[in-house]
Amino acid sequence: MSKIINYYEKFDEWGRLDREPIEFHVNWHYIKKYLPENGCVLDNGAGPGKYSMELAKAGYKVTLTDLTPKLVEIAEKKAQELHLNERFDGFYVADARELTNLADNQFDASLMLGPMYHLQEANDRIKAVKELNRVTKKDGIVFVAFMSRIRHVFSSLMSPENWKPNNNMDSILQFSESGCFNHADEGRFTGAYYYNIDEIKPFMEAQGFESLELLGSNVGANLTNENWNYWRTKGEYEVEKVIKLLIENATDPHILGISSHLLYIGRKKDTSTN
């Protein structure tokens, strides 16, 4: 995990969501749709806390965890700057596979919008989701982010030199089978795992969740800066209509493969026996 920590110590994750606002707009729309009216929420793998701050502003009691110490520190400072300290129950450096600071059935809802990107071993992915299940209350809602394998195949085909070693067909075909990606260039996004879309719901259901939605967080990823600049020249109202269209179509199963990031929404099932 050291490479992952080193990467996020240097990467501007808060800025990424500002630079790619569609992902945040889409995710936040559906998170608000399914969240309970109030309660305690876990933001697990929260990075610098972009979603945590919105949750706190909305009145939820938030617990934030992330693997990278620097990002946890940034999140705590953001909460102070925004005068949201009292809405937080804690800021923890924690591995999503071992949430030892957190109790069973603690949260009314739980977010995990990053850890599944980097767990290349199947057992580790299962551990992380089982931990999310453990700390979430019965009937609690979970929001889990995944990366799309087919989208990364096409990204590699379109920009092969940007996604080394996927700059030759043998590597791309190998990736297509394994889902594991390790960037050949030092300091780039690495230690990554990408899911086949039709595997996500069965995987989560096998770990004790009822599937509610699977959506593409950035179905507008194919729109270039030039495309966006065109719509901006039409005015803010026109841009808002574009965003609304993308949000409304985010759950269309026919276009999930366009999106590099996917959001799974599920409910923790009651597995107790009488």
N, C-alpha and C positions, 0 to 999 in steps of 0.2 A: 504493500500500500504506500510505500515511501514515494514512489514516482507520482502517484495520484496526489498526495499531499503537496509535493514540490510543484506540480502543475498548478494546482489551485492557489498555492501561496503567491503565485506570480500573475495568475489570470484574473481579469476584471469581470467576475461573474455578475455583479450588480449592473455593470455597464452593458453586458451582453443582452440582458433583458430589456434595457433601454434601447439598445440598437436593434433588437428584434422584438418590437412591442407586440406583434400579433400573437406570439406564443403566450405572453403574459395576459393579454386581453382575453384570449380564448380560454385558457386555463382558469382564470379568475371568474369568468362568467359561469363556467360549469361547477367550479368549487362552491360559489355562492348558491347555486341552484340546489345543491345536494347537502350542504352543511346544515346541521341542526340550528335552531334559532339562537341557541346560546350553549355555553359549556366549555370544556377544556379540550384544547387541540394541540396535537404534537406536530411539529414541523421537523421531520427526521431527514437529515442530509440537507439542511436548509441553506447551506452556503452563507452568504452575507445577510440573509433574512428578508429578501424582497417580499415573499408571500407572508412571512411572519408579521411584518409591519402592517400589512393590510388586514390580516386577521385580528391583530391587536386593535387597530383603528375601528374595526367592526364590532368590538366589544368582547371578543373571545379571550379566555385565559390561555396563554400560549407557552408551551415548552419548546425550546429550540435545541437541536443537536446537529453536530456536523463533525466529520472526521478531521477537518483541517483547523488547527488552533487559530490561525490568523483570521479565518472567516468567522469563527465564533466571536473573536474579539471585535471584528468589524460590526457584526450584528448587535453586539451589546452596546457599542458606541452609537449605532444608528438609533437604537431604542432610546438612549439617553437624549440624543439630539432632537428626537421627535416627541420627547416627553411621554414615552409609552412604557417606561420601566415597570409601572405598577400592573401592567397587563401581562407581564411575563412571570412564569413560575421558575424559570431557570434557563441558563445558557450552558450547554454541556458539550465538551469534546467527547465524542462517542462514535464507535463503530456500529453501523446499522445491524451487524450480525450479533452484537452483544450489547443490548441496551440495559446494562446492569444497574444503572441509576434509576430506572423506571419500574414502577410496580405493575402487576397484572391488572388488566381491566381498568386502566387509569383514565383513558381518553375517550371522549364522545366522538371524536373524529381524528384521523391521522393522515398526514401527508408524507410521502416519500418520493420526492421529485428529483432524485439524483443518484442515489446509491446503486440502483439496478443497472446504471450505465456501465459500471466498472467491475462487476462481479463476474469474472469469466468462468469460474467453476460452478457447476450445477448445485453442488452442496451448499456453497456460499449464498447463492441466490435463494435457495430454499430456507436457509437459516435467517436471512434478512426478512423474508416475508412472514416466517413463523414468529419472529420477534415482533413484527408489526401487529400480527394477529394477537399475540399475547398481551400487549399493552393497550389494545383497543377494547372498549366495552362491547358486550353483546349487542348486536344491531348497530354498532358504530360504523361510520362511513370511512372508507379509506380511498386515498387518491395516490396512485402509483404511476410514475413516469417510466417509459421504456423508449428505446431507440429502434427504429425500423431497419431491418436488414436489407430489404429490397431497395429502400431509398438510398442506403449507403452504397449498394452495388451501382446504382445509377450515378451517384455523386462521383464514384471512382471512375466510371466510364467517361463522364463528362470532364472531369478535372484530374486525370491520373497522376500528374506530377505533384498535385496538392495532397494526395492521399497515398504516398509511398508507404509500404511496398505494393499497394494496389495500382501500380503503373504497368502491370502486365497481366495478361488474361489468366495465367496459371494461379497467380496470387488472388485475383478476384474470384475465381472459381473455388479456390480453397476457402476464402472468407465466406462465400455464399453457403458453403456446407457447414462451417464451424460457428460462424457468427462472431468469432473473436478477432479483434483488430489491435495491432500494436504498431503505432506510427514509427517509420524508420528514421524520421528526423527528430533529433533530440529536442525535448521541450514542447513537442506538439501533443495534441489530445491522444492519449494512449491508454493501454490497459482496459480496452472497451469491449462491451458485449452488446450485440444487436439481435433483437428477436424477430422471428417470423411472425407476422401479424396474427395468423390463425392459432398460434401457440399461446398467446397471452391469456385469454380468458380461461382455457383449460388449466393452465399453470396456476393461476390465482384461485380458481375453484378447488383445485386439489389441496390447497393450503387453508381451506376453510372459509372462503368468501363466496357470496352470491354476486354475480356480475350484473351491474346496472348500466354502464356505458363504456364504450371504447371510442376515443375520438382522436383526431389529428390536431395536435396543439399548434402546429404551424403549417396548415394546408396552403397558406399563401407563400410558402418558401420559394416557389418558382417565379414569383414576382421580383424583378430586379430593381435596383435603385432607380434606373431609368423609368421603369413602369410606375413606381411609387411617385416619382417626381411629376409624371404626367397627371396623376390623379390629384396631387397636391395643387397643381396649377388650376384645377377646377374648383378648389375651395375646400374648406374644412368639412362642410356638410357632405360633400361628395366622398371624401375620405372616410367619414363615419359610415356611410352606406356600404363602402367596400368592406370595412371591418365587420359590419353587421352581417353581410353576406357570407364572409368567411366563418364567422361564429356559427351561423345557422347551418352551414354545410359541414362543420367539423366532424359530425357524427355519421356522415354518409359513408357506409362501408366500402363503396366503390372507389373512393379517393383516399383512403387511409394511407396507401403506399406513397402518396405524394409527400407526406409529412415526415420529417426526420425524427420528430418527437411525438410520442403517443401518450395519452393520458387514460389510464384505467380507473374506473370508479366502481367500487364494490361495497358490499355490506357484510360485516362479520356475522356468520351464521351461528346459531345456537347448536353446539355439538354435544351438549350434555345429554345424558340418557336417564330416563326415569327408572 
